[in-house]
Amino acid sequence: MNTITVVGTVAIDSVESPFGKQEECFGGSAAYFSYAASYFAAVRLVGVVGRDFPPAYRDILLERGIDLTDLHEQKGSTFRWQGKYEGDMNVAKTLGTDLNVLVTFDPVISNKNTDYLFLANIDPVIQSQVLKQMNVAVATAADTMNLWIDIKKDELFDVLRQVDMLVINDAEARQLTGESNLVRAMQEIALRGPTKIVIKKGEHGALGYYNGTIVAFPAFPLEKVVDPTGAGDTFAGALLGYLAQQETFSLDIFMRAIAYGAVVASFTVEDFSLNRLRTIHANDIVDRFEEYKKVIRLK
């Protein structure tokens, strides 16, 4: 089985949406990514938490067999994010961000060999440091966020020159490139290095770019979205997880990987935190994928 190493945040979130409020719930980009990817491949998580991190949250990752050797505990508090959704469920209003132990995060990676590497939306300086350490057999992918585009764009461009794939949302793609049109944005990003690009558009689906070919996918249709937090990270986890299952990497496989990303993300938004993901099994993903194929007319 191929292995995916993910470097990113493990967090404690407080989230409010029209469907309720959850305090001190499990979150973080690497947590969502790892849980989703674990349905497809072996996953190693590299991150940092504080001494306040609940053992029960560590157990949630362990229940999926995720390797936590490099999830290090440091003196201090775990990264925290507080957000609220109202009206437009595609956009979270950030009420507070406490970096805490992330301020001094210096990834220590015990096993530097991996098939796939995913750099979640952490500081691009740290992403570059990880790239220098790792021996990646198949492919490297990265994510980013508006903060790093604002304050460390040059460092982020350096990361783009070194990765095979970029997975970001539509607002970030526009901000990164200065292009309002997402097709032109993908073309501009490709000039920076990545030959594969996925732009997540929330309830409006996703766009993919594969060596110059552009594909579009709708989101899986849902009657109710409870909490979109982590949906993009879950999407990326399933995307990379599906790719890691395959022996080759073609346009058709890339398209199916995006479709699986949309399917697994659709489970995430049906409840707060990782709650919904914890109730599903591999056959549930396959069943919903078959439903999704009918929606998009995929053979």
VOBA-1610 file (N, C-alpha, C; in pm, whole numbers, padded with zeros to 5 digits, always signed):
BEGIN
Met+00084-00120+00000Met+00000+00000+00000Met+00088+00125+00000Asn+00056+00219-00088Asn+00130+00345-00091Asn+00104+00428+00036Thr+00202+00509+00070Thr+00195+00590+00190Thr+00187+00738+00155Ile+00102+00810+00230Ile+00092+00955+00217Ile+00141+01016+00348Thr+00232+01113+00338Thr+00273+01191+00454Thr+00211+01328+00442Val+00142+01373+00545Val+00081+01506+00545Val+00142+01588+00658Val+00177+01712+00625Val+00230+01806+00724Val+00133+01922+00734Gly+00077+01944+00853Gly-00021+02051+00867Gly-00065+02070+01009Thr-00181+02135+01026Thr-00228+02171+01160Thr-00319+02064+01218Val-00307+02048+01348Val-00402+01972+01428Val-00455+02072+01530Ala-00586+02090+01535Ala-00640+02205+01606Ala-00758+02169+01695Ile-00793+02266+01777Ile-00917+02263+01854Ile-01001+02381+01807Asp-01119+02351+01753Asp-01204+02453+01692Asp-01327+02482+01777Ser-01380+02601+01758Ser-01512+02637+01810Ser-01589+02693+01690Val-01700+02626+01656Val-01770+02657+01532Val-01918+02680+01558Glu-01971+02784+01493Glu-02115+02812+01501Glu-02171+02820+01360Ser-02285+02756+01339Ser-02354+02763+01210Ser-02503+02774+01240Pro-02586+02792+01137Pro-02730+02797+01161Pro-02786+02671+01227Phe-02707+02565+01232Phe-02754+02437+01287Phe-02702+02410+01428Gly-02635+02509+01488Gly-02588+02489+01624Gly-02450+02544+01649Lys-02396+02511+01764Lys-02265+02561+01803Lys-02189+02450+01873Gln-02064+02433+01837Gln-01977+02331+01897Gln-01852+02398+01951Glu-01828+02383+02079Glu-01708+02439+02143Glu-01601+02331+02158Glu-01476+02371+02140Glu-01362+02282+02168Glu-01374+02149+02094Cys-01404+02156+01964Cys-01415+02032+01887Cys-01288+02009+01806Phe-01268+01887+01763Phe-01147+01846+01693Phe-01146+01905+01553Gly-01029+01960+01512Gly-01017+02017+01380Gly-00872+02022+01334Gly-00846+02105+01235Gly-00711+02120+01180Gly-00699+02055+01043Ser-00622+02119+00956Ser-00611+02072+00818Ser-00556+01930+00808Ala-00453+01899+00886Ala-00393+01766+00879Ala-00485+01659+00936Ala-00566+01696+01035Ala-00659+01600+01094Ala-00766+01559+00993Tyr-00829+01658+00930Tyr-00932+01628+00830Tyr-00872+01552+00711Phe-00759+01601+00663Phe-00694+01537+00548Phe-00662+01391+00580Ser-00600+01367+00694Ser-00557+01232+00731Ser-00674+01135+00741Tyr-00781+01182+00806Tyr-00895+01093+00826Tyr-00955+01051+00693Ala-00969+01147+00601Ala-01025+01115+00470Ala-00932+01026+00390Ala-00803+01059+00388Ala-00707+00982+00310Ala-00693+00839+00360Ser-00719+00818+00490Ser-00699+00685+00548Ser-00797+00581+00495Tyr-00904+00625+00428Tyr-00996+00530+00366Tyr-00937+00469+00239Phe-00825+00527+00191Phe-00767+00484+00065Phe-00621+00436+00077Ala-00546+00491+00172Ala-00402+00464+00177Ala-00352+00473+00321Ala-00227+00430+00340Ala-00162+00446+00470Ala-00120+00592+00486Val-00142+00648+00604Val-00119+00791+00626Val-00028+00813+00747Arg+00069+00901+00727Arg+00152+00949+00838Arg+00124+01097+00857Leu+00098+01138+00979Leu+00066+01278+01009Leu+00183+01343+01081Val+00226+01458+01031Val+00332+01536+01094Val+00272+01667+01143Gly+00278+01691+01273Gly+00219+01812+01328Gly+00261+01834+01471Val+00199+01934+01535Val+00233+01967+01672Val+00105+02004+01747Val+00097+01961+01872Val-00014+01997+01960Val+00043+02042+02094Gly-00040+02107+02173Gly+00000+02147+02307Gly-00034+02041+02410Arg+00002+02068+02531Arg-00025+01971+02637Arg-00172+01965+02675Asp-00251+02057+02620Asp-00395+02056+02646Asp-00471+01971+02544Phe-00400+01911+02450Phe-00467+01834+02344Phe-00529+01708+02404Pro-00660+01689+02389Pro-00728+01576+02452Pro-00681+01441+02396Pro-00649+01346+02482Pro-00612+01212+02434Pro-00721+01150+02347Ala-00847+01186+02373Ala-00957+01130+02295Ala-00948+01172+02148Tyr-00894+01291+02122Tyr-00880+01336+01984Tyr-00767+01262+01914Arg-00663+01232+01988Arg-00557+01148+01932Arg-00612+01010+01896Asp-00701+00959+01981Asp-00761+00827+01956Asp-00847+00826+01830Ile-00908+00941+01798Ile-00990+00949+01677Ile-00905+00922+01553Leu-00783+00973+01552Leu-00692+00947+01440Leu-00642+00803+01442Leu-00614+00754+01560Leu-00563+00617+01573Leu-00666+00514+01530Glu-00795+00547+01545Glu-00898+00450+01507Glu-00898+00423+01356Arg-00835+00513+01279Arg-00821+00492+01135Arg-00681+00442+01099Gly-00603+00407+01198Gly-00470+00352+01171Gly-00369+00456+01126Ile-00395+00582+01151Ile-00304+00689+01108Ile-00180+00688+01197Asp-00063+00696+01134Asp+00064+00693+01205Asp+00089+00830+01269Leu+00094+00834+01402Leu+00110+00959+01475Leu+00249+00972+01538Thr+00344+00897+01485Thr+00480+00903+01539Thr+00532+01046+01542Asp+00498+01125+01440Asp+00549+01261+01430Asp+00445+01368+01463Leu+00343+01329+01539Leu+00254+01429+01597Leu+00310+01460+01735His+00387+01568+01744His+00464+01598+01864His+00388+01689+01959Glu+00405+01663+02086Glu+00345+01746+02190Glu+00450+01839+02248Gln+00413+01967+02259Gln+00504+02066+02313Gln+00438+02142+02428Lys+00520+02204+02507Lys+00470+02288+02615Lys+00393+02404+02555Gly+00274+02428+02608Gly+00190+02535+02556Gly+00054+02482+02515Ser-00021+02566+02443Ser-00157+02533+02404Ser-00164+02495+02255Thr-00260+02411+02224Thr-00284+02368+02087Thr-00341+02484+02004Phe-00309+02485+01875Phe-00365+02582+01782Phe-00517+02582+01792Arg-00576+02702+01799Arg-00721+02714+01810Arg-00777+02810+01706Trp-00895+02772+01655Trp-00965+02856+01559Trp-01112+02865+01599Gln-01166+02986+01590Gln-01307+03008+01619Gln-01371+03071+01496Gly-01481+03012+01450Gly-01544+03064+01330Gly-01696+03052+01333Lys-01760+03127+01242Lys-01906+03129+01236Lys-01952+03132+01091Tyr-02056+03055+01062Tyr-02118+03054+00931Tyr-02258+03110+00944Glu-02290+03206+00858Glu-02426+03260+00856Glu-02455+03310+00714Gly-02568+03270+00661Gly-02600+03309+00524Gly-02524+03225+00424Asp-02411+03276+00375Asp-02328+03205+00278Asp-02246+03099+00349Met-02284+02973+00332Met-02215+02864+00401Met-02081+02831+00337Asn-02047+02900+00227Asn-01917+02879+00165Asn-01807+02960+00234Val-01849+03058+00315Val-01752+03150+00374Val-01768+03152+00525Ala-01658+03125+00595Ala-01659+03131+00740Ala-01610+03268+00786Lys-01678+03323+00884Lys-01630+03445+00949Lys-01539+03404+01063Thr-01412+03438+01053Thr-01317+03402+01158Thr-01334+03494+01278Leu-01363+03436+01392Leu-01382+03512+01515Leu-01255+03519+01598Gly-01166+03425+01576Gly-01040+03426+01652Gly-00946+03316+01605Thr-00818+03346+01607Thr-00714+03248+01573Thr-00601+03261+01673Asp-00571+03152+01741Asp-00461+03151+01836Asp-00359+03047+01790Leu-00246+03093+01737Leu-00145+03003+01681Leu-00083+02913+01787Asn-00057+02968+01905Asn-00001+02892+02016Asn+00125+02813+01976Val+00124+02680+01985Val+00247+02604+01958Val+00288+02608+01811Leu+00198+02654+01722Leu+00236+02665+01581Leu+00342+02772+01557Val+00351+02866+01648Val+00448+02975+01631Val+00590+02921+01619Thr+00619+02815+01691Thr+00754+02758+01689Thr+00758+02620+01623Phe+00658+02591+01540Phe+00649+02460+01476Phe+00768+02438+01382Asp+00844+02336+01412Asp+00960+02296+01330Asp+00947+02146+01306Pro+00888+02106+01195Pro+00857+01965+01174Pro+00977+01871+01190Val+00958+01772+01274Val+01058+01667+01291Val+00999+01541+01228Ile+01062+01494+01121Ile+01007+01382+01044Ile+01099+01262+01058Ser+01049+01156+01120Ser+01133+01040+01149Ser+01158+00954+01025Asn+01057+00943+00937Asn+01072+00864+00815Asn+01062+00959+00695Lys+01172+00980+00628Lys+01177+01080+00521Lys+01144+01022+00383Asn+01106+00895+00379Asn+01066+00831+00254Asn+00914+00818+00250Thr+00853+00862+00141Thr+00708+00852+00128Thr+00673+00845-00020Asp+00557+00789-00050Asp+00511+00783-00189Asp+00451+00918-00230Tyr+00364+00971-00144Tyr+00302+01100-00169Tyr+00326+01190-00048Leu+00344+01319-00076Leu+00361+01419+00030Leu+00258+01528+00009Phe+00182+01561+00115Phe+00088+01672+00108Phe+00126+01777+00209Leu+00149+01899+00161Leu+00183+02012+00246Leu+00056+02093+00265Ala-00005+02081+00381Ala-00129+02154+00408Ala-00099+02304+00424Asn-00203+02382+00454Asn-00188+02528+00448Asn-00111+02589+00565Ile+00015+02548+00578Ile+00105+02604+00679Ile+00199+02703+00611Asp+00279+02769+00691Asp+00376+02868+00643Asp+00459+02809+00528Pro+00466+02878+00414Pro+00544+02826+00302Pro+00693+02808+00332Val+00744+02880+00430Val+00882+02859+00472Val+00897+02719+00530Ile+00800+02679+00610Ile+00801+02543+00667Ile+00779+02440+00558Gln+00690+02472+00462Gln+00669+02380+00351Gln+00800+02353+00275Ser+00877+02458+00252Ser+01006+02443+00183Ser+01104+02360+00264Gln+01103+02382+00395Gln+01192+02305+00482Gln+01159+02156+00475Val+01030+02124+00470Val+00988+01985+00460Val+01030+01926+00326Leu+01012+02002+00219Leu+01049+01954+00086Leu+01197+01918+00079Lys+01280+01993+00147Lys+01424+01966+00147Lys+01458+01837+00222Gln+01372+01800+00317Gln+01398+01681+00398Gln+01353+01551+00332Met+01244+01560+00252Met+01173+01439+00211Met+01222+01379+00081Asn+01211+01247+00073Asn+01234+01172-00050Asn+01097+01121-00096Val+01041+01185-00198Val+00905+01154-00243Val+00912+01070-00370Ala+00851+00953-00366Ala+00862+00859-00478Ala+00771+00894-00595Val+00651+00945-00566Val+00553+00963-00674Val+00520+01111-00698Ala+00462+01178-00600Ala+00417+01315-00624Ala+00407+01394-00494Thr+00421+01526-00509Thr+00407+01619-00397Thr+00296+01718-00429Ala+00209+01742-00332Ala+00100+01837-00349Ala+00101+01935-00233Ala+00044+02054-00257Ala+00043+02158-00155Ala-00090+02231-00154Asp-00118+02291-00040Asp-00231+02381-00022Asp-00174+02511+00033Thr-00253+02615+00039Thr-00211+02739+00104Thr-00334+02812+00152Met-00317+02935+00200Met-00431+03013+00247Met-00403+03161+00225Asn-00508+03243+00241Asn-00497+03385+00210Asn-00389+03456+00290Leu-00367+03415+00414Leu-00264+03479+00497Leu-00128+03470+00432Trp-00090+03351+00386Trp+00044+03333+00328Trp+00055+03403+00193Ile-00055+03408+00119Ile-00053+03481-00008Ile-00031+03629+00018Asp-00088+03677+00128Asp-00073+03819+00166Asp+00069+03854+00208Ile+00127+03771+00294Ile+00252+03814+00360Ile+00376+03737+00315Lys+00358+03624+00244Lys+00475+03545+00203Lys+00458+03489+00062Lys+00418+03576-00030Lys+00392+03530-00167Lys+00519+03479-00234Asp+00630+03546-00216Asp+00755+03502-00280Asp+00795+03364-00230Glu+00782+03342-00099Glu+00814+03211-00043Glu+00718+03104-00095Leu+00592+03143-00114Leu+00494+03050-00168Leu+00526+03016-00314Phe+00568+03114-00393Phe+00607+03087-00531Phe+00725+02990-00536Asp+00813+02999-00438Asp+00925+02906-00432Asp+00875+02764-00409Val+00772+02748-00325Val+00712+02616-00303Val+00648+02564-00431Leu+00578+02650-00504Leu+00510+02608-00626Leu+00607+02553-00729Arg+00727+02607-00732Arg+00828+02557-00826Arg+00871+02415-00795Gln+00841+02369-00673Gln+00891+02240-00630Gln+00784+02131-00620Val+00656+02166-00640Val+00550+02066-00621Val+00486+02029-00754Asp+00423+01911-00755Asp+00356+01861-00874Asp+00212+01908-00884Met+00151+01936-00768Met+00008+01968-00765Met-00021+02075-00662Leu-00115+02164-00695Leu-00164+02264-00600Leu-00313+02245-00584Val-00360+02242-00458Val-00502+02229-00428Val-00542+02349-00342Ile-00619+02442-00400Ile-00659+02563-00327Ile-00805+02596-00360Asn-00861+02695-00287Asn-00998+02734-00319Asn-01000+02849-00419Asp-01118+02883-00465Asp-01131+02981-00571Asp-01084+03121-00531Ala-01116+03163-00408Ala-01072+03295-00362Ala-00920+03302-00356Glu-00857+03194-00309Glu-00711+03191-00301Glu-00647+03193-00439Ala-00709+03123-00535Ala-00656+03121-00672Ala-00659+03261-00732Arg-00768+03332-00710Arg-00778+03469-00762Arg-00678+03561-00694Gln-00665+03547-00563Gln-00572+03630-00488Gln-00428+03603-00528Leu-00396+03477-00547Leu-00259+03437-00580Leu-00216+03490-00716Thr-00308+03487-00812Thr-00273+03521-00950Thr-00314+03660-00993Gly-00410+03720-00923Gly-00464+03848-00967Gly-00561+03834-01082Glu-00599+03710-01114Glu-00692+03681-01222Glu-00831+03653-01165Ser-00933+03722-01216Ser-01069+03696-01171Ser-01126+03570-01235Asn-01079+03539-01355Asn-01124+03419-01427Asn-01043+03299-01381Leu-01111+03194-01337Leu-01041+03079-01278Leu-00964+02997-01380Val-01009+02996-01505Val-00933+02925-01608Val-00798+02994-01629Arg-00801+03126-01639Arg-00675+03200-01653Arg-00590+03186-01527Ala-00656+03180-01412Ala-00582+03163-01287Ala-00507+03030-01286Met-00572+02922-01330Met-00505+02792-01336Met-00388+02795-01434Gln-00406+02859-01546Gln-00298+02868-01643Gln-00179+02946-01587Glu-00209+03052-01511Glu-00103+03131-01449Glu-00029+03050-01343Ile-00104+02974-01264Ile-00042+02889-01161Ile+00048+02785-01226Ala+00001+02726-01336Ala+00079+02623-01406Ala+00214+02677-01452Leu+00219+02805-01488Leu+00345+02866-01529Leu+00444+02873-01414Arg+00391+02867-01291Arg+00476+02873-01171Arg+00534+02738-01132Gly+00482+02629-01192Gly+00539+02498-01160Gly+00445+02380-01162Pro+00334+02383-01087Pro+00249+02263-01079Pro+00186+02228-01213Thr+00190+02102-01250Thr+00127+02057-01374Thr-00015+02006-01350Lys-00050+01985-01222Lys-00186+01947-01185Lys-00236+02049-01081Ile-00357+02097-01103Ile-00415+02198-01014Ile-00561+02163-00990Val-00604+02180-00865Val-00745+02165-00833Val-00790+02290-00759Ile-00895+02352-00810Ile-00953+02470-00745Ile-01088+02430-00687Lys-01098+02437-00555Lys-01221+02401-00484Lys-01315+02522-00483Lys-01444+02496-00512Lys-01541+02605-00517Lys-01659+02582-00423Gly-01636+02507-00315Gly-01742+02484-00218Gly-01862+02416-00278Glu-01981+02474-00255Glu-02104+02413-00307Glu-02113+02417-00459His-02020+02489-00523His-02020+02497-00669His-01922+02398-00732Gly-01866+02308-00652Gly-01785+02201-00708Gly-01637+02232-00716Ala-01574+02189-00825Ala-01428+02205-00837Ala-01388+02209-00984Leu-01276+02275-01009Leu-01213+02275-01140Leu-01080+02202-01129Gly-01046+02127-01233Gly-00918+02057-01236Gly-00838+02094-01359Tyr-00706+02093-01344Tyr-00614+02124-01455Tyr-00512+02013-01459Tyr-00504+01943-01572Tyr-00412+01829-01586Tyr-00330+01848-01713Asn-00208+01893-01696Asn-00117+01912-01810Asn-00182+01989-01925Gly-00257+02093-01891Gly-00320+02178-01992Gly-00466+02149-02018Thr-00515+02032-01975Thr-00656+01997-01993Thr-00736+02041-01871Ile-00851+02105-01894Ile-00934+02156-01786Ile-01062+02075-01775Val-01097+02036-01653Val-01219+01961-01627Val-01297+02029-01515Ala-01427+02010-01514Ala-01513+02073-01414Ala-01607+01970-01351Phe-01629+01984-01221Phe-01714+01891-01147Phe-01808+01970-01055Pro-01934+01928-01046Pro-02024+01989-00947Pro-01997+01928-00810Ala-02049+01994-00707Ala-02047+01934-00574Ala-02154+01825-00568Phe-02138+01732-00474Phe-02243+01632-00454Phe-02365+01705-00397Pro-02484+01689-00456Pro-02601+01764-00409Pro-02651+01716-00273Leu-02662+01810-00181Leu-02707+01780-00045Leu-02825+01870-00008Glu-02915+01817+00074Glu-03028+01897+00119Glu-02989+01987+00236Lys-02889+01947+00314Lys-02852+02025+00433Lys-02702+02023+00454Val-02644+02140+00475Val-02503+02153+00508Val-02495+02208+00650Val-02441+02130+00742Val-02436+02168+00883Val-02313+02249+00916Asp-02196+02200+00871Asp-02069+02266+00904Asp-01967+02239+00794Pro-01934+02341+00715Pro-01838+02321+00605Pro-01692+02316+00650Thr-01664+02338+00777Thr-01526+02338+00825Thr-01457+02207+00790Gly-01340+02216+00731Gly-01262+02097+00700Gly-01300+02028+00571Ala-01404+02078+00503Ala-01448+02011+00379Ala-01338+02014+00273Gly-01269+02128+00261Gly-01162+02137+00162Gly-01045+02046+00193Asp-01014+02030+00321Asp-00904+01942+00361Asp-00944+01795+00342Thr-01071+01765+00368Thr-01122+01631+00344Thr-01119+01599+00195Phe-01160+01696+00114Phe-01155+01682-00031Phe-01014+01646-00074Ala-00915+01721-00025Ala-00776+01695-00062Ala-00729+01558-00014Gly-00773+01517+00105Gly-00734+01387+00157Gly-00784+01273+00072Ala-00912+01280+00032Ala-00968+01175-00053Ala-00905+01179-00192Leu-00880+01298-00243Leu-00815+01314-00374Leu-00679+01245-00376Leu-00593+01280-00280Leu-00459+01219-00275Leu-00468+01071-00239Gly-00564+01037-00153Gly-00580+00898-00115Gly-00614+00810-00234Tyr-00707+00857-00317Tyr-00744+00779-00436Tyr-00625+00767-00530Leu-00553+00876-00552Leu-00435+00870-00639Leu-00334+00769-00586Ala-00319+00765-00454Ala-00221+00673-00394Ala-00260+00527-00411Gln-00388+00502-00436Gln-00434+00364-00460Gln-00397+00312-00598Gln-00371+00404-00690Gln-00357+00366-00830Gln-00212+00336-00868Glu-00197+00253-00970Glu-00064+00218-01019Glu-00013+00318-01122Thr-00104+00392-01184Thr-00066+00493-01283Thr-00135+00624-01249Phe-00097+00730-01321Phe-00154+00862-01297Phe-00189+00922-01433Ser-00317+00910-01473Ser-00364+00958-01602Ser-00472+01064-01580Leu-00518+01124-01689Leu-00627+01221-01678Leu-00752+01156-01622Asp-00784+01035-01668Asp-00903+00967-01618Asp-00894+00942-01468Ile-00777+00900-01421Ile-00759+00875-01277Ile-00766+01005-01200Phe-00708+01112-01254Phe-00714+01244-01192Phe-00860+01289-01177Met-00940+01267-01280Met-01081+01305-01275Met-01156+01224-01169Arg-01128+01095-01162Arg-01194+01013-01060Arg-01149+01053-00920Ala-01024+01095-00905Ala-00975+01140-00775Ala-01050+01266-00730Ile-01075+01358-00823Ile-01152+01478-00789Ile-01294+01438-00749Ala-01351+01344-00821Ala-01486+01298-00789Ala-01491+01237-00650Tyr-01393+01156-00615Tyr-01390+01099-00480Tyr-01371+01208-00375Gly-01293+01311-00409Gly-01278+01423-00318Gly-01412+01489-00289Ala-01491+01510-00394Ala-01622+01571-00377Ala-01715+01484-00293Val-01706+01354-00314Val-01792+01260-00241Val-01760+01258-00092Val-01633+01243-00057Val-01596+01234+00084Val-01620+01368+00154Ala-01594+01479+00084Ala-01621+01611+00143Ala-01770+01627+00173Ser-01855+01566+00092Ser-01999+01578+00114Ser-02042+01513+00245Phe-01971+01412+00290Phe-02001+01354+00421Phe-01960+01451+00532Thr-01844+01511+00518Thr-01790+01598+00622Thr-01887+01708+00661Val-01951+01772+00563Val-02033+01889+00591Val-02168+01854+00654Glu-02197+01726+00667Glu-02326+01685+00721Glu-02332+01689+00873Asp-02218+01719+00937Asp-02216+01730+01084Asp-02096+01815+01123Phe-02085+01848+01250Phe-01972+01925+01299Phe-01848+01837+01311Ser-01732+01901+01301Ser-01603+01837+01324Ser-01588+01713+01233Leu-01527+01608+01285Leu-01512+01484+01209Leu-01623+01384+01241Asn-01729+01434+01303Asn-01834+01344+01353Asn-01895+01256+01245Arg-01928+01315+01131Arg-01993+01237+01024Arg-01895+01139+00961Leu-01771+01181+00941Leu-01671+01091+00882Leu-01652+00967+00968Arg-01668+00982+01098Arg-01646+00870+01189Arg-01758+00766+01183Thr-01869+00801+01119Thr-01982+00707+01114Thr-01988+00629+00984Ile-01901+00663+00888Ile-01910+00597+00758Ile-01806+00486+00744His-01828+00402+00644His-01736+00294+00610His-01700+00306+00462Ala-01602+00230+00420Ala-01556+00238+00282Ala-01670+00212+00183Asn-01761+00122+00218Asn-01872+00091+00127Asn-01968+00210+00112Asp-01978+00294+00217Asp-02062+00413+00207Asp-02003+00511+00106Ile-01871+00521+00103Ile-01804+00608+00006Ile-01829+00556-00135Val-01816+00425-00152Val-01838+00366-00285Val-01983+00386-00329Asp-02078+00368-00238Asp-02219+00385-00273Asp-02248+00528-00315Arg-02195+00625-00240Arg-02220+00764-00275Arg-02147+00802-00404Phe-02032+00742-00427Phe-01961+00766-00553Phe-02045+00719-00671Glu-02111+00605-00655Glu-02198+00556-00762Glu-02314+00651-00786Glu-02367+00711-00678Glu-02472+00813-00693Glu-02417+00935-00766Tyr-02297+00973-00728Tyr-02235+01092-00788Tyr-02208+01071-00936Lys-02168+00950-00973Lys-02144+00919-01115Lys-02269+00944-01198Lys-02384+00917-01142Lys-02508+00942-01215Lys-02533+01091-01232Val-02493+01168-01130Val-02510+01313-01136Val-02422+01373-01245Ile-02297+01327-01252Ile-02203+01387-01346Ile-02190+01309-01476Arg-02267+01201-01487Arg-02264+01117-01607Arg-02125+01060-01632Leu-02060+01018-01525Leu-01927+00958-01535Leu-01941+00808-01554Lys-01869+00750-01648Lys-01878+00607-01674Lys-01788+00532-01578
//
